[in-house]
Amino acid sequence: MVKGYCVKCKEKDIEMKDSEITQTVRGGFMAKGTCSRCGTRMSAMLSKENAEKALEEGSKKSF
Ligand SMILES: [Zn+2]
């Protein structure tokens, strides 16, 4: 499960719904999705390790 910061809830480590993993131009990984609590769009930087884990857990691959 991908977790990220929600600007609306002002909390980090909130579960991200419908997460989609993308790769940045620098080769890093980002997750995009919606806050599981309020539905606001959110994104999070991921390490390669966490990106691979998220993909294994069913996140959409977008790169
Ligand atoms: Zn939220």
N, CA, C, O and the ligand as a Tripos MOL2 file, in Angstrom:
@<TRIPOS>MOLECULE
protein
  253   251    64     0     0
PROTEIN
NO_CHARGES

@<TRIPOS>ATOM
      1 N           0.8410   -1.2000    0.0000 N.3       1 MET1
      2 CA          0.0000    0.0000    0.0000 C.3       1 MET1
      3 C           0.8790    1.2540    0.0000 C.2       1 MET1
      4 O           1.7850    1.4000    0.8200 O.2       1 MET1
      5 N           0.5880    2.1330   -0.9250 N.am      2 VAL2
      6 CA          1.3620    3.3660   -0.9920 C.3       2 VAL2
      7 C           0.8030    4.3680    0.0200 C.2       2 VAL2
      8 O          -0.4100    4.5100    0.1740 O.2       2 VAL2
      9 N           1.7050    5.0450    0.6930 N.am      3 LYS3
     10 CA          1.2650    6.0720    1.6330 C.3       3 LYS3
     11 C           1.8600    7.4130    1.2310 C.2       3 LYS3
     12 O           2.9520    7.4740    0.6670 O.2       3 LYS3
     13 N           1.1510    8.4600    1.5180 N.am      4 GLY4
     14 CA          1.6480    9.7750    1.1470 C.3       4 GLY4
     15 C           1.0640   10.8570    2.0300 C.2       4 GLY4
     16 O           0.2930   10.5920    2.9520 O.2       4 GLY4
     17 N           1.4520   12.0820    1.7230 N.am      5 TYR5
     18 CA          0.9810   13.2270    2.4830 C.3       5 TYR5
     19 C          -0.2360   13.8330    1.8000 C.2       5 TYR5
     20 O          -0.2350   14.0550    0.5890 O.2       5 TYR5
     21 N          -1.2630   14.0940    2.5770 N.am      6 CYS6
     22 CA         -2.4530   14.7410    2.0320 C.3       6 CYS6
     23 C          -2.4890   16.1930    2.5060 C.2       6 CYS6
     24 O          -2.4590   16.4660    3.7060 O.2       6 CYS6
     25 N          -2.5530   17.1180    1.5480 N.am      7 VAL7
     26 CA         -2.5270   18.5360    1.9160 C.3       7 VAL7
     27 C          -3.8180   18.9460    2.6250 C.2       7 VAL7
     28 O          -3.8230   19.8790    3.4280 O.2       7 VAL7
     29 N          -4.8880   18.2560    2.3290 N.am      8 LYS8
     30 CA         -6.1650   18.6150    2.9360 C.3       8 LYS8
     31 C          -6.2820   18.0730    4.3670 C.2       8 LYS8
     32 O          -6.7130   18.7770    5.2800 O.2       8 LYS8
     33 N          -5.8910   16.8150    4.5360 N.am      9 CYS9
     34 CA         -5.9270   16.2180    5.8700 C.3       9 CYS9
     35 C          -4.7440   16.7030    6.7170 C.2       9 CYS9
     36 O          -4.7450   16.5670    7.9400 O.2       9 CYS9
     37 N          -3.7290   17.2710    6.0400 N.am     10 LYS10
     38 CA         -2.5030   17.7220    6.7080 C.3      10 LYS10
     39 C          -1.8730   16.6110    7.5460 C.2      10 LYS10
     40 O          -1.4470   16.8150    8.6820 O.2      10 LYS10
     41 N          -1.8350   15.4470    6.9440 N.am     11 GLU11
     42 CA         -1.2290   14.3100    7.6270 C.3      11 GLU11
     43 C          -0.4330   13.4890    6.6390 C.2      11 GLU11
     44 O          -0.8010   13.3640    5.4710 O.2      11 GLU11
     45 N           0.6670   12.9290    7.1240 N.am     12 LYS12
     46 CA          1.4150   12.0420    6.2540 C.3      12 LYS12
     47 C           1.0640   10.5960    6.5890 C.2      12 LYS12
     48 O           0.3410   10.3180    7.5460 O.2      12 LYS12
     49 N           1.5970    9.6820    5.7760 N.am     13 ASP13
     50 CA          1.3310    8.2570    5.9510 C.3      13 ASP13
     51 C          -0.1500    7.9240    5.8320 C.2      13 ASP13
     52 O          -0.6580    7.0590    6.5450 O.2      13 ASP13
     53 N          -0.8310    8.6060    4.9390 N.am     14 ILE14
     54 CA         -2.2200    8.2660    4.6590 C.3      14 ILE14
     55 C          -2.2420    7.3450    3.4440 C.2      14 ILE14
     56 O          -1.5260    7.5670    2.4680 O.2      14 ILE14
     57 N          -3.0570    6.3320    3.5200 N.am     15 GLU15
     58 CA         -3.1480    5.3860    2.4070 C.3      15 GLU15
     59 C          -3.6520    6.0590    1.1450 C.2      15 GLU15
     60 O          -4.5910    6.8540    1.1650 O.2      15 GLU15
     61 N          -2.9990    5.7150    0.0530 N.am     16 MET16
     62 CA         -3.3540    6.2790   -1.2410 C.3      16 MET16
     63 C          -4.2290    5.2870   -2.0090 C.2      16 MET16
     64 O          -3.8880    4.1120   -2.1510 O.2      16 MET16
     65 N          -5.3390    5.7780   -2.4880 N.am     17 LYS17
     66 CA         -6.2380    4.9310   -3.2900 C.3      17 LYS17
     67 C          -5.8960    5.0750   -4.7640 C.2      17 LYS17
     68 O          -5.3800    6.1090   -5.1880 O.2      17 LYS17
     69 N          -6.1810    4.0480   -5.5380 N.am     18 ASP18
     70 CA         -5.9900    4.0800   -6.9940 C.3      18 ASP18
     71 C          -4.5870    4.5530   -7.3570 C.2      18 ASP18
     72 O          -4.4160    5.3700   -8.2620 O.2      18 ASP18
     73 N          -3.5990    4.0460   -6.6590 N.am     19 SER19
     74 CA         -2.2340    4.5280   -6.8790 C.3      19 SER19
     75 C          -1.6850    4.0940   -8.2320 C.2      19 SER19
     76 O          -1.9370    2.9920   -8.7190 O.2      19 SER19
     77 N          -0.9420    4.9930   -8.7990 N.am     20 GLU20
     78 CA         -0.3700    4.8240  -10.1310 C.3      20 GLU20
     79 C           1.1020    5.2040  -10.0050 C.2      20 GLU20
     80 O           1.4330    6.2890   -9.5290 O.2      20 GLU20
     81 N           1.9740    4.3100  -10.4320 N.am     21 ILE21
     82 CA          3.4060    4.5630  -10.2780 C.3      21 ILE21
     83 C           3.9800    5.1390  -11.5710 C.2      21 ILE21
     84 O           3.8060    4.5700  -12.6490 O.2      21 ILE21
     85 N           4.6540    6.2550  -11.4500 N.am     22 THR22
     86 CA          5.2840    6.8700  -12.6120 C.3      22 THR22
     87 C           6.7700    7.0490  -12.3180 C.2      22 THR22
     88 O           7.2130    7.0050  -11.1700 O.2      22 THR22
     89 N           7.5110    7.2510  -13.3840 N.am     23 GLN23
     90 CA          8.9450    7.4480  -13.2110 C.3      23 GLN23
     91 C           9.2910    8.8720  -13.6260 C.2      23 GLN23
     92 O           8.8000    9.3600  -14.6440 O.2      23 GLN23
     93 N          10.1260    9.5340  -12.8490 N.am     24 THR24
     94 CA         10.5100   10.9100  -13.1570 C.3      24 THR24
     95 C          11.6600   10.9020  -14.1670 C.2      24 THR24
     96 O          12.2960    9.8710  -14.3880 O.2      24 THR24
     97 N          11.9180   12.0650  -14.7750 N.am     25 VAL25
     98 CA         12.9910   12.1650  -15.7680 C.3      25 VAL25
     99 C          14.3450   11.8020  -15.1670 C.2      25 VAL25
    100 O          15.2460   11.3480  -15.8730 O.2      25 VAL25
    101 N          14.4790   12.0030  -13.8770 N.am     26 ARG26
    102 CA         15.7490   11.6870  -13.2220 C.3      26 ARG26
    103 C          15.8660   10.2210  -12.8140 C.2      26 ARG26
    104 O          16.8760    9.8000  -12.2520 O.2      26 ARG26
    105 N          14.8170    9.4520  -13.1050 N.am     27 GLY27
    106 CA         14.8770    8.0340  -12.7810 C.3      27 GLY27
    107 C          14.3010    7.6730  -11.4350 C.2      27 GLY27
    108 O          14.3590    6.5190  -11.0120 O.2      27 GLY27
    109 N          13.7440    8.6670  -10.7610 N.am     28 GLY28
    110 CA         13.0970    8.3790   -9.4830 C.3      28 GLY28
    111 C          11.6770    7.8820   -9.7160 C.2      28 GLY28
    112 O          11.1990    7.8590  -10.8500 O.2      28 GLY28
    113 N          11.0220    7.4950   -8.6680 N.am     29 PHE29
    114 CA          9.6540    6.9990   -8.7990 C.3      29 PHE29
    115 C           8.6890    7.8590   -8.0020 C.2      29 PHE29
    116 O           8.9980    8.3400   -6.9120 O.2      29 PHE29
    117 N           7.5080    8.0350   -8.5840 N.am     30 MET30
    118 CA          6.4570    8.7970   -7.9250 C.3      30 MET30
    119 C           5.1820    7.9630   -7.9370 C.2      30 MET30
    120 O           4.9410    7.1750   -8.8510 O.2      30 MET30
    121 N           4.3930    8.1530   -6.9250 N.am     31 ALA31
    122 CA          3.0690    7.5390   -6.9020 C.3      31 ALA31
    123 C           2.0410    8.6530   -6.9420 C.2      31 ALA31
    124 O           2.1760    9.6670   -6.2580 O.2      31 ALA31
    125 N           1.0150    8.4520   -7.7500 N.am     32 LYS32
    126 CA         -0.0810    9.4120   -7.8080 C.3      32 LYS32
    127 C          -1.3610    8.6700   -7.4950 C.2      32 LYS32
    128 O          -1.5490    7.5280   -7.9140 O.2      32 LYS32
    129 N          -2.2300    9.3170   -6.7660 N.am     33 GLY33
    130 CA         -3.4890    8.6690   -6.4370 C.3      33 GLY33
    131 C          -4.3900    9.6260   -5.6940 C.2      33 GLY33
    132 O          -4.2330   10.8440   -5.7880 O.2      33 GLY33
    133 N          -5.3320    9.0760   -4.9580 N.am     34 THR34
    134 CA         -6.2230    9.9200   -4.1790 C.3      34 THR34
    135 C          -6.1770    9.5010   -2.7190 C.2      34 THR34
    136 O          -5.9310    8.3430   -2.3840 O.2      34 THR34
    137 N          -6.4200   10.4770   -1.8690 N.am     35 CYS35
    138 CA         -6.4330   10.2350   -0.4230 C.3      35 CYS35
    139 C          -7.5850    9.2870   -0.0840 C.2      35 CYS35
    140 O          -8.7170    9.4840   -0.5270 O.2      35 CYS35
    141 N          -7.2780    8.2510    0.7110 N.am     36 SER36
    142 CA         -8.3140    7.2800    1.0590 C.3      36 SER36
    143 C          -9.3350    7.8620    2.0280 C.2      36 SER36
    144 O         -10.3950    7.2750    2.2460 O.2      36 SER36
    145 N          -9.0140    9.0250    2.6130 N.am     37 ARG37
    146 CA         -9.9520    9.6230    3.5780 C.3      37 ARG37
    147 C         -10.8500   10.6760    2.9460 C.2      37 ARG37
    148 O         -12.0640   10.6770    3.1510 O.2      37 ARG37
    149 N         -10.2290   11.5880    2.1610 N.am     38 CYS38
    150 CA        -11.0350   12.7050    1.6560 C.3      38 CYS38
    151 C         -11.1130   12.7520    0.1360 C.2      38 CYS38
    152 O         -11.8760   13.5470   -0.4130 O.2      38 CYS38
    153 N         -10.3510   11.9270   -0.5470 N.am     39 GLY39
    154 CA        -10.4530   11.8760   -2.0020 C.3      39 GLY39
    155 C          -9.6500   12.9150   -2.7540 C.2      39 GLY39
    156 O          -9.7280   12.9970   -3.9800 O.2      39 GLY39
    157 N          -8.8680   13.7210   -2.0210 N.am     40 THR40
    158 CA         -8.0230   14.7210   -2.6770 C.3      40 THR40
    159 C          -6.8860   14.0380   -3.4270 C.2      40 THR40
    160 O          -6.3470   13.0290   -2.9710 O.2      40 THR40
    161 N          -6.5290   14.5940   -4.5740 N.am     41 ARG41
    162 CA         -5.3990   14.0520   -5.3330 C.3      41 ARG41
    163 C          -4.1380   14.2040   -4.5020 C.2      41 ARG41
    164 O          -3.9130   15.2460   -3.8870 O.2      41 ARG41
    165 N          -3.3280   13.1770   -4.4860 N.am     42 MET42
    166 CA         -2.0670   13.2490   -3.7580 C.3      42 MET42
    167 C          -0.9770   12.5010   -4.5190 C.2      42 MET42
    168 O          -1.2500   11.6430   -5.3580 O.2      42 MET42
    169 N           0.2600   12.8540   -4.1980 N.am     43 SER43
    170 CA          1.3740   12.1590   -4.8210 C.3      43 SER43
    171 C           2.4700   11.9810   -3.7870 C.2      43 SER43
    172 O           2.5020   12.6820   -2.7760 O.2      43 SER43
    173 N           3.3610   11.0470   -4.0440 N.am     44 ALA44
    174 CA          4.4420   10.7840   -3.1130 C.3      44 ALA44
    175 C           5.6680   10.3110   -3.8780 C.2      44 ALA44
    176 O           5.5600    9.6220   -4.8930 O.2      44 ALA44
    177 N           6.8240   10.6900   -3.3780 N.am     45 MET45
    178 CA          8.0780   10.1930   -3.9310 C.3      45 MET45
    179 C           8.2990    8.7910   -3.3570 C.2      45 MET45
    180 O           8.0260    8.5330   -2.1850 O.2      45 MET45
    181 N           8.7960    7.9000   -4.2040 N.am     46 LEU46
    182 CA          9.0480    6.5360   -3.7450 C.3      46 LEU46
    183 C          10.4820    6.1310   -4.0560 C.2      46 LEU46
    184 O          11.0640    6.5640   -5.0510 O.2      46 LEU46
    185 N          11.0330    5.3020   -3.1990 N.am     47 SER47
    186 CA         12.3250    4.7040   -3.5350 C.3      47 SER47
    187 C          12.0230    3.5960   -4.5450 C.2      47 SER47
    188 O          10.8790    3.1630   -4.6860 O.2      47 SER47
    189 N          13.0610    3.1480   -5.2380 N.am     48 LYS48
    190 CA         12.8800    2.0730   -6.2190 C.3      48 LYS48
    191 C          12.2640    0.8430   -5.5390 C.2      48 LYS48
    192 O          11.3740    0.1850   -6.0770 O.2      48 LYS48
    193 N          12.7650    0.5700   -4.3620 N.am     49 GLU49
    194 CA         12.2960   -0.5720   -3.5870 C.3      49 GLU49
    195 C          10.7910   -0.4750   -3.2960 C.2      49 GLU49
    196 O          10.0430   -1.4350   -3.4850 O.2      49 GLU49
    197 N          10.3720    0.7020   -2.8350 N.am     50 ASN50
    198 CA          8.9630    0.8870   -2.5140 C.3      50 ASN50
    199 C           8.0830    0.9240   -3.7590 C.2      50 ASN50
    200 O           6.9270    0.5030   -3.7270 O.2      50 ASN50
    201 N           8.6430    1.4310   -4.8550 N.am     51 ALA51
    202 CA          7.8840    1.4580   -6.1050 C.3      51 ALA51
    203 C           7.6220    0.0250   -6.5760 C.2      51 ALA51
    204 O           6.5180   -0.3030   -7.0100 O.2      51 ALA51
    205 N           8.6430   -0.8150   -6.4850 N.am     52 GLU52
    206 CA          8.4860   -2.2050   -6.9010 C.3      52 GLU52
    207 C           7.5060   -2.9370   -6.0040 C.2      52 GLU52
    208 O           6.7350   -3.7790   -6.4630 O.2      52 GLU52
    209 N           7.5410   -2.6120   -4.7360 N.am     53 LYS53
    210 CA          6.6310   -3.2320   -3.7840 C.3      53 LYS53
    211 C           5.1890   -2.8220   -4.0940 C.2      53 LYS53
    212 O           4.2730   -3.6430   -4.0600 O.2      53 LYS53
    213 N           5.0130   -1.5410   -4.3930 N.am     54 ALA54
    214 CA          3.6790   -1.0300   -4.7120 C.3      54 ALA54
    215 C           3.1230   -1.7000   -5.9680 C.2      54 ALA54
    216 O           1.9350   -2.0140   -6.0450 O.2      54 ALA54
    217 N           3.9950   -1.9120   -6.9460 N.am     55 LEU55
    218 CA          3.5570   -2.5580   -8.1850 C.3      55 LEU55
    219 C           3.1520   -4.0100   -7.9200 C.2      55 LEU55
    220 O           2.1800   -4.5130   -8.4830 O.2      55 LEU55
    221 N           3.9170   -4.6630   -7.0560 N.am     56 GLU56
    222 CA          3.5850   -6.0420   -6.6890 C.3      56 GLU56
    223 C           2.2420   -6.1020   -5.9840 C.2      56 GLU56
    224 O           1.5030   -7.0800   -6.1060 O.2      56 GLU56
    225 N           1.9380   -5.0520   -5.2500 N.am     57 GLU57
    226 CA          0.6890   -5.0290   -4.4910 C.3      57 GLU57
    227 C          -0.4900   -4.5550   -5.3380 C.2      57 GLU57
    228 O          -1.6080   -4.4330   -4.8380 O.2      57 GLU57
    229 N          -0.2440   -4.2940   -6.5990 N.am     58 GLY58
    230 CA         -1.3490   -3.9910   -7.5000 C.3      58 GLY58
    231 C          -1.4950   -2.5660   -7.9570 C.2      58 GLY58
    232 O          -2.4900   -2.2270   -8.5980 O.2      58 GLY58
    233 N          -0.5170   -1.7020   -7.6430 N.am     59 SER59
    234 CA         -0.5820   -0.3420   -8.1590 C.3      59 SER59
    235 C          -0.4250   -0.3600   -9.6640 C.2      59 SER59
    236 O           0.2520   -1.2290  -10.2120 O.2      59 SER59
    237 N          -1.0410    0.5850  -10.3280 N.am     60 LYS60
    238 CA         -0.9770    0.6630  -11.7760 C.3      60 LYS60
    239 C           0.3980    1.1400  -12.2200 C.2      60 LYS60
    240 O           0.9620    2.0630  -11.6310 O.2      60 LYS60
    241 N           0.9320    0.5140  -13.2540 N.am     61 LYS61
    242 CA          2.2380    0.8990  -13.7650 C.3      61 LYS61
    243 C           2.0500    1.8940  -14.9020 C.2      61 LYS61
    244 O           1.3780    1.5880  -15.8880 O.2      61 LYS61
    245 N           2.6340    3.0770  -14.7750 N.am     62 SER62
    246 CA          2.4550    4.1140  -15.7890 C.3      62 SER62
    247 C           3.7710    4.6470  -16.3230 C.2      62 SER62
    248 O           3.9480    5.8540  -16.4920 O.2      62 SER62
    249 N           4.6820    3.7380  -16.5840 N.am     63 PHE63
    250 CA          5.9370    4.1740  -17.2010 C.3      63 PHE63
    251 C           6.4710    3.0670  -18.0850 C.2      63 PHE63
    252 O           7.5240    3.2240  -18.7020 O.2      63 PHE63
    253 ZN         -7.0420   13.6820    2.6700 Zn       64 ZN64
@<TRIPOS>BOND
     1     1     2 1
     2     2     3 1
     3     3     4 2
     4     3     5 am
     5     5     6 1
     6     6     7 1
     7     7     8 2
     8     7     9 am
     9     9    10 1
    10    10    11 1
    11    11    12 2
    12    11    13 am
    13    13    14 1
    14    14    15 1
    15    15    16 2
    16    15    17 am
    17    17    18 1
    18    18    19 1
    19    19    20 2
    20    19    21 am
    21    21    22 1
    22    22    23 1
    23    23    24 2
    24    23    25 am
    25    25    26 1
    26    26    27 1
    27    27    28 2
    28    27    29 am
    29    29    30 1
    30    30    31 1
    31    31    32 2
    32    31    33 am
    33    33    34 1
    34    34    35 1
    35    35    36 2
    36    35    37 am
    37    37    38 1
    38    38    39 1
    39    39    40 2
    40    39    41 am
    41    41    42 1
    42    42    43 1
    43    43    44 2
    44    43    45 am
    45    45    46 1
    46    46    47 1
    47    47    48 2
    48    47    49 am
    49    49    50 1
    50    50    51 1
    51    51    52 2
    52    51    53 am
    53    53    54 1
    54    54    55 1
    55    55    56 2
    56    55    57 am
    57    57    58 1
    58    58    59 1
    59    59    60 2
    60    59    61 am
    61    61    62 1
    62    62    63 1
    63    63    64 2
    64    63    65 am
    65    65    66 1
    66    66    67 1
    67    67    68 2
    68    67    69 am
    69    69    70 1
    70    70    71 1
    71    71    72 2
    72    71    73 am
    73    73    74 1
    74    74    75 1
    75    75    76 2
    76    75    77 am
    77    77    78 1
    78    78    79 1
    79    79    80 2
    80    79    81 am
    81    81    82 1
    82    82    83 1
    83    83    84 2
    84    83    85 am
    85    85    86 1
    86    86    87 1
    87    87    88 2
    88    87    89 am
    89    89    90 1
    90    90    91 1
    91    91    92 2
    92    91    93 am
    93    93    94 1
    94    94    95 1
    95    95    96 2
    96    95    97 am
    97    97    98 1
    98    98    99 1
    99    99   100 2
   100    99   101 am
   101   101   102 1
   102   102   103 1
   103   103   104 2
   104   103   105 am
   105   105   106 1
   106   106   107 1
   107   107   108 2
   108   107   109 am
   109   109   110 1
   110   110   111 1
   111   111   112 2
   112   111   113 am
   113   113   114 1
   114   114   115 1
   115   115   116 2
   116   115   117 am
   117   117   118 1
   118   118   119 1
   119   119   120 2
   120   119   121 am
   121   121   122 1
   122   122   123 1
   123   123   124 2
   124   123   125 am
   125   125   126 1
   126   126   127 1
   127   127   128 2
   128   127   129 am
   129   129   130 1
   130   130   131 1
   131   131   132 2
   132   131   133 am
   133   133   134 1
   134   134   135 1
   135   135   136 2
   136   135   137 am
   137   137   138 1
   138   138   139 1
   139   139   140 2
   140   139   141 am
   141   141   142 1
   142   142   143 1
   143   143   144 2
   144   143   145 am
   145   145   146 1
   146   146   147 1
   147   147   148 2
   148   147   149 am
   149   149   150 1
   150   150   151 1
   151   151   152 2
   152   151   153 am
   153   153   154 1
   154   154   155 1
   155   155   156 2
   156   155   157 am
   157   157   158 1
   158   158   159 1
   159   159   160 2
   160   159   161 am
   161   161   162 1
   162   162   163 1
   163   163   164 2
   164   163   165 am
   165   165   166 1
   166   166   167 1
   167   167   168 2
   168   167   169 am
   169   169   170 1
   170   170   171 1
   171   171   172 2
   172   171   173 am
   173   173   174 1
   174   174   175 1
   175   175   176 2
   176   175   177 am
   177   177   178 1
   178   178   179 1
   179   179   180 2
   180   179   181 am
   181   181   182 1
   182   182   183 1
   183   183   184 2
   184   183   185 am
   185   185   186 1
   186   186   187 1
   187   187   188 2
   188   187   189 am
   189   189   190 1
   190   190   191 1
   191   191   192 2
   192   191   193 am
   193   193   194 1
   194   194   195 1
   195   195   196 2
   196   195   197 am
   197   197   198 1
   198   198   199 1
   199   199   200 2
   200   199   201 am
   201   201   202 1
   202   202   203 1
   203   203   204 2
   204   203   205 am
   205   205   206 1
   206   206   207 1
   207   207   208 2
   208   207   209 am
   209   209   210 1
   210   210   211 1
   211   211   212 2
   212   211   213 am
   213   213   214 1
   214   214   215 1
   215   215   216 2
   216   215   217 am
   217   217   218 1
   218   218   219 1
   219   219   220 2
   220   219   221 am
   221   221   222 1
   222   222   223 1
   223   223   224 2
   224   223   225 am
   225   225   226 1
   226   226   227 1
   227   227   228 2
   228   227   229 am
   229   229   230 1
   230   230   231 1
   231   231   232 2
   232   231   233 am
   233   233   234 1
   234   234   235 1
   235   235   236 2
   236   235   237 am
   237   237   238 1
   238   238   239 1
   239   239   240 2
   240   239   241 am
   241   241   242 1
   242   242   243 1
   243   243   244 2
   244   243   245 am
   245   245   246 1
   246   246   247 1
   247   247   248 2
   248   247   249 am
   249   249   250 1
   250   250   251 1
   251   251   252 2
@<TRIPOS>SUBSTRUCTURE
     1 MET1         2 RESIDUE 1 A MET
     2 VAL2         6 RESIDUE 1 A VAL
     3 LYS3        10 RESIDUE 1 A LYS
     4 GLY4        14 RESIDUE 1 A GLY
     5 TYR5        18 RESIDUE 1 A TYR
     6 CYS6        22 RESIDUE 1 A CYS
     7 VAL7        26 RESIDUE 1 A VAL
     8 LYS8        30 RESIDUE 1 A LYS
     9 CYS9        34 RESIDUE 1 A CYS
    10 LYS10       38 RESIDUE 1 A LYS
    11 GLU11       42 RESIDUE 1 A GLU
    12 LYS12       46 RESIDUE 1 A LYS
    13 ASP13       50 RESIDUE 1 A ASP
    14 ILE14       54 RESIDUE 1 A ILE
    15 GLU15       58 RESIDUE 1 A GLU
    16 MET16       62 RESIDUE 1 A MET
    17 LYS17       66 RESIDUE 1 A LYS
    18 ASP18       70 RESIDUE 1 A ASP
    19 SER19       74 RESIDUE 1 A SER
    20 GLU20       78 RESIDUE 1 A GLU
    21 ILE21       82 RESIDUE 1 A ILE
    22 THR22       86 RESIDUE 1 A THR
    23 GLN23       90 RESIDUE 1 A GLN
    24 THR24       94 RESIDUE 1 A THR
    25 VAL25       98 RESIDUE 1 A VAL
    26 ARG26      102 RESIDUE 1 A ARG
    27 GLY27      106 RESIDUE 1 A GLY
    28 GLY28      110 RESIDUE 1 A GLY
    29 PHE29      114 RESIDUE 1 A PHE
    30 MET30      118 RESIDUE 1 A MET
    31 ALA31      122 RESIDUE 1 A ALA
    32 LYS32      126 RESIDUE 1 A LYS
    33 GLY33      130 RESIDUE 1 A GLY
    34 THR34      134 RESIDUE 1 A THR
    35 CYS35      138 RESIDUE 1 A CYS
    36 SER36      142 RESIDUE 1 A SER
    37 ARG37      146 RESIDUE 1 A ARG
    38 CYS38      150 RESIDUE 1 A CYS
    39 GLY39      154 RESIDUE 1 A GLY
    40 THR40      158 RESIDUE 1 A THR
    41 ARG41      162 RESIDUE 1 A ARG
    42 MET42      166 RESIDUE 1 A MET
    43 SER43      170 RESIDUE 1 A SER
    44 ALA44      174 RESIDUE 1 A ALA
    45 MET45      178 RESIDUE 1 A MET
    46 LEU46      182 RESIDUE 1 A LEU
    47 SER47      186 RESIDUE 1 A SER
    48 LYS48      190 RESIDUE 1 A LYS
    49 GLU49      194 RESIDUE 1 A GLU
    50 ASN50      198 RESIDUE 1 A ASN
    51 ALA51      202 RESIDUE 1 A ALA
    52 GLU52      206 RESIDUE 1 A GLU
    53 LYS53      210 RESIDUE 1 A LYS
    54 ALA54      214 RESIDUE 1 A ALA
    55 LEU55      218 RESIDUE 1 A LEU
    56 GLU56      222 RESIDUE 1 A GLU
    57 GLU57      226 RESIDUE 1 A GLU
    58 GLY58      230 RESIDUE 1 A GLY
    59 SER59      234 RESIDUE 1 A SER
    60 LYS60      238 RESIDUE 1 A LYS
    61 LYS61      242 RESIDUE 1 A LYS
    62 SER62      246 RESIDUE 1 A SER
    63 PHE63      250 RESIDUE 1 A PHE
    64 ZN64       253 GROUP 0 **** ****
